[in-house]
Amino acid sequence: MGLRGDAAIVGFAEWPHVRRYTDEKQFTIDQWAELTRLALEDAGLSIKDVNGIVCSEIREADMFTPATIVEYLGRPVNFAERVDLGGANPVGMVWRAAAAIELGIADVVACTTPGRPIPSNPNRGPIDPRRYFQSSSHKWGSPQAEFEIPYGNLAQNCGYAMIAQRYAAEYDYKPEALAKLVAHQRDSAALNPLAAFYQKPISADDVLKSRMIADPLRMLEIVMPVAGGGAIIVASKEIANRCKHSPAWIKGFGEHLTMKTPTFAKDLCRSPVGPASDTAFDMAEIERHEIDACQIYDCYSITVLMTLEDAGFCEKGKGMDFLLDRDLGFDGDFPVNTHGGQLGMGQAGAAGGMTQVIESARQIMGRAGERQVPNCKNVYVSGTGGIMSEQAAVIMQGGGNGI
C-alpha cells in the first residue's frame, strides 16, 4: 500500500531570500500566480497543463482558499487542497499531489508557497491576536488559550529551548556539535546565490560566541525571517518524461501528528518524524544507508539533531557524536541541507519548508552547481510544523546527477 512512484517533481521556482525586501510588494495571490508561472516555465509546461493545485494559507482568503486561487488563475482544476501543517506544509503538499496524480485525478499539480511581504492595508484593524500572543490558538475554548497563554508558555524559542533542555537532561548535550552543523550549513549557503547568507560563511566558534537567546539556543542556531517564496510542479510519468529536466520521482512518504504544543507531549525527546520516516522508507523500499543527501527542516539546530535520530540515521541519544564524526557539507560523507538550510537561507514565512523540497529536486536533477552532491540518486526530505508537533517525510529518487 502506498505510492507506486509514478509522479515526479518536474520543475521549480525559488525567489532569492533577502532580509530587507525593498521591491514593490505584491498580494499573496499575485505571488502565488507568479511563482507558479515560473515553475511551469522551468518544467516546460504552461498553465493550460495544470489541473490540480495544493496550497496553504493566503492573506486574501480566510476560507475557500483553493477556490480563490483557481478563480484568480482562471484555470479550472479537478483536484485542489489546502494543507495546514505549518512548516511541514511543503512536504505535505508533495505527497498529496503525487497521490492525486497516481489516483488519476490530475496530471499536473502546482504546489506554491509565497513568502514576500504584502502591501500595507490602509484600513488597518486591531492587531492579530496570533501575533500579539505568539500563539496560533488564542480563541475562546482552545487548550492553548486556557492553559498556556495566561502563563507565558508561548512562541517558538521557548518551546524548542525546552526540548533542547530536556534532551540535555536525558542525554549528553554538546554545543560544539550543533555549532559544527550550523557552520557546515552556512558553508553551503555561502555557495547558494539565493541564500540570505550567500558568500557569508561562519565558523563553529562564531556560533558558540553568538548571543544566547533561549538557553541553550544561541542566535546563530535560530532561523532568521526573510522574504522569499517557492513553487514546484508535480506531474504524471507520461508528462514528466517529456519535460525539460530529469524527474525527481516521489517514491515514499509518511506523516505523523501527536500534539500541538510541547505542554501535551508525552516525550519531548522523541518526535513525530520517527513514525513518519519509517512509513516513508518502507513505502519507498529504500534503506537509510542508500540516502545520498538529507534535506532536513531546520528552524533550529536542535530540530536537525532530533530529526537525524528519530528518522533512524543514528541511534537515539547519539546524535551529538554523529554530528561531530561526520562531514555534513555538500561534499562530505553525509550531506545535510546542501542549500544552506533555512539557517543559511533564512525562513520566508510559509515558504520556509519549500527550500528543502526544492533542493531535493535540484540535487536529483543535477542542477545544484558548485554544491552538487556527486551521483545523487536518493534524497530524504523532512518537514516540521509547530514545535516538533506535526511532521512529514518524503523520499525522492532520480537517476543520479540528473542522468
Salt bridges, closest charged atoms under 4 A:
ASP6 OD2 - ARG4 NE 2.87
ASP6 OD1 - LYS237 NZ 3.37
GLU14 OE1 - ARG362 NH2 3.14
GLU34 OE2 - ARG37 NH2 2.60
GLU41 OE2 - ARG37 NH1 2.59
ASP42 OD1 - HIS245 NE2 3.36
ASP42 OD1 - ARG367 NH2 2.63
GLU57 OE2 - ARG130 NH1 3.96
GLU81 OE2 - ARG96 NE 3.16
GLU102 OE1 - ARG4 NH1 3.98
ASP128 OD2 - ARG130 NH2 2.85
GLU170 OE1 - ARG166 NH2 3.69
GLU170 OE2 - ARG270 NH1 3.45
ASP172 OD2 - LYS174 NZ 3.81
ASP205 OD2 - LYS209 NZ 2.97
GLU255 OE1 - ARG96 NH1 2.96
ASP267 OD2 - ARG270 NH1 2.83
ASP278 OD1 - ARG288 NH2 2.71
GLU309 OE1 - LYS316 NZ 3.00
ASP310 OD1 - LYS316 NZ 2.66
ASP321 OD1 - LYS174 NZ 2.40
ASP327 OD1 - HIS184 ND1 3.87
ASP333 OD2 - ARG326 NE 2.84
GLU359 OE1 - ARG362 NH1 2.70
GLU359 OE1 - ARG371 NH2 3.09
